[in-house]
Amino acid sequence: MSGNGLAMFGGPRAVPKDRVTKDRVGWPVITDAERQAVVGVLDSGQFTSNNPGAGQVQLLEREWAALVGTAHCAAVSNGTTALELALTAAGVEPGTEILVPALSFIASAVAPVHRLVVPVFVDIDPVTYTMDPRAAAAAITPRTSAILAVHLHGLPCDMAELRELADRHGLLLIEDAAQAHAAEYRGRRTGALGDVAAFSLNVVKNLPTCGEGGLVTTDDPDLYARLLRHRQFGEDLEGRGKRDYISHELAGNAKLSAVQAAFTRCQLGRLEEYHQARDRNVRALLDRLGALPGLRVPHCPDDRTHAWHILRFRFRAEGMGIEGATPGAVRAAVERVMRAEGVPLQQYQPVPLPQQKALVSREGFGGYPWRLRPGDYGPGEEHPNTLAVIEDSLTLQRWHLNPAAGPVLQDCAAAFEKVWAHLDQVAALARAMSPAPSEAVR
Ligand SMILES: Cc1ncc(COP(=O)(O)O)c(C=O)c1O
């Protein structure tokens, strides 16, 4: 087939290969500033978090706290550790329960488990993909101690509702802001919306380092002091000339290196500029896609801003005029057709967290704290919105983070429009990929 037929059946790709270059879609963007900053650390000989005065780590901490609007920030080794330290420093007790959204990255579940806190999974809102406050209210028990508000994909949770719920039940409100750097909720930044917040600086994040890193923010001076102890073997180093090697609490080593901090400080200097460009590029893409029937594009409520870390698209068979195919088959058909056009759509989280193998089989952990809630992890039927979203949606990751991705995103829009002009072929493929009715009921 020629002309403007689907690439899968021999037509031209909507996203030509030679348009997809590192300078347009590569991430992170690395400039001479990063190169010089990293070399500067090597030349300085100050490699750790604990250089007195104005080491790179301390500077990053101050700059991030100022941008977020909190009194304190502690840099740590990665985002998962940031969550763990946030829980511990906030005083979330082992054996208690924490509400965690059923749709998130595994770290949101593993961090509590590592601190012997039981994750109780809560369904998401089907439009924002963040924790549904009504479902959260229904999941509270006398053992609940905290709510983990995951700002998934870069969109802040409904924090007013979650705050009200937390206050009503005396719970801690902890932000997992790993995907939502500098997003705003009612004029305040993520990281300043709960009692304590954890960010990731992983290389794929909106605020990356050249590897792994994390940040924890809080207004609470005591919580901050515990964070510092818990990233440094339980020791107190602040204000001491000489290390005394006394560990006041059982704690490991969770520090960030100065190289990682120096790299991130350069990225931080361009965070706002990159966000503005990304916001323009993504909105121009979504404006075009919003017109396509049956395609639900990411939604940003008026009272918040979106960091656009991940773009999730839902495919509604009915709106697309597709009959006789399961939602999963429609999603799989769209994925194949779009990838042939050159758009790397992919699933992000193939199962709800409570269906993750490690949680269902309880492997790799000595049994405790699982005994507290036997049988809680499994099919996940109590999270219907999470299941539906996973079944009928795909995501675009990373490409759109680059501020120069605008033209490629317009090609992506053209790919969607082209595929939508051939929905009869997508429908035929989806029907062929659907399980036979006899299989489906088994
Ligand atoms: C929602 C969420 N929480 C926590 C993390 C953990 O961050 P890290 O990979 O830096 O450990 C991630 C990382 O992908 C994440 O997406």
The ligand as a Gaussian input file, in Angstrom:
#p B3LYP/6-31G(d) Opt

LIG

0 1
 C        6.183000       7.526000      41.664000
 C        7.606000       7.148000      41.956000
 N        7.996000       7.019000      43.227000
 C        9.254000       6.702000      43.552000
 C       10.217000       6.493000      42.576000
 C       11.583000       6.075000      42.986000
 O       12.612000       6.913000      42.547000
 P       14.073000       6.336000      42.262000
 O       14.027000       5.613000      40.960000
 O       14.933000       7.558000      42.227000
 O       14.434000       5.439000      43.383000
 C        9.870000       6.637000      41.236000
 C       10.881000       6.425000      40.182000
 O       10.594000       6.113000      39.058000
 C        8.533000       6.966000      40.903000
 O        8.146000       7.095000      39.635000

